[in-house]
Amino acid sequence: MQGLIRFFYPSRASRSRIASAEKQLCARGTTLWTHIRCLVCRGKLDPQTLQDRDWQRTVIDMNGIEVKLSVKFTSREFSLKRMPSRKQTGVFGVKIAVVTKRERSKVPYIVRQCVEEIERRGMEEVGIYRVSGVATDIQALKAAFDVNNKDVSVMMSEMDVNAIAGTLKLYFRELPEPLFTDEFYPNFAEGIALSDPVAKESCMLNLLLSLPEANLLTFLFLLDHLKRVAEKETVNKMSLHNLATVFGPTLLRPSEKESKLPANPNQPITMTDSWSLEVMSQVQVLLYFLQLEAIPAPDSKRQSILFSTEV
């Protein structure tokens, strides 16, 4: 059973109280899930009955904080499936090409703003991109970007940098199609498995440069940023491998629930093994590009990102 949890706080609670409560809950996540498992075992939250219901509600008291939970059974395939937004005027859940065309930009505004703020004050933050931000801050930023709030930059300057990093990850995770696209994902999985280094480099670079322009330019922009983050590894503890582990599935996970990895009839594997292999492949693809010293992208495209003020 996979639980989706919604936290509700008293309306009178101040912003600092909410942030403090969420951090406390995050720190005691294991305890929280232990409570939920106990409820399930006692039959109050039976997975079989939950499948046919919207939400099952309960209340848990944690050190004087009343936590109201809404729990619903959702299969892993559905919970991780990319869902397009019904509101095409926003940016979350909207195709990246649609957003860049509307903004008349090469890289989405949300990506540029988040990267700029993180590079301004988050490059030495320990565990940047790995440590979770406060959920209410992330949702507030998501809503602000979706309605094109002109005060979003002010909001970001007042928030913990981990919430900004979480917003950026959420944007890529909620794209209706991964940045590497559904079409090319199986090819990237095959390319990273090649044993000949020359053939692998040729295959991977050709595939990368075949991505739609908006996807390619956004990836190159993000890639350069992640490399700069890794340069501060001695301080922020985020190596190239750590960053690939965080962003690999986010940038490559296909929109369909079926596995996109090439099948091997001689080596039948379980669903769990297939899932693990797929995640490992996604991490390795991103790590490969992070470790390349240079990507010979067309000069006009790369320079338009790195040196132009009109991104």
Salt bridges, closest charged atoms under 4 A:
GLU117 OE2 - ARG120 NH2 2.56
GLU117 OE2 - ARG121 NE 2.54
GLU119 OE2 - HIS225 ND1 2.71
GLU119 OE2 - ARG228 NH2 2.77
GLU124 OE2 - LYS232 NZ 3.86
ASP137 OD1 - ARG15 NH2 2.91
GLU174 OE1 - LYS142 NZ 3.06
ASP224 OD1 - ARG302 NH2 2.91
GLU256 OE1 - LYS260 NZ 3.34
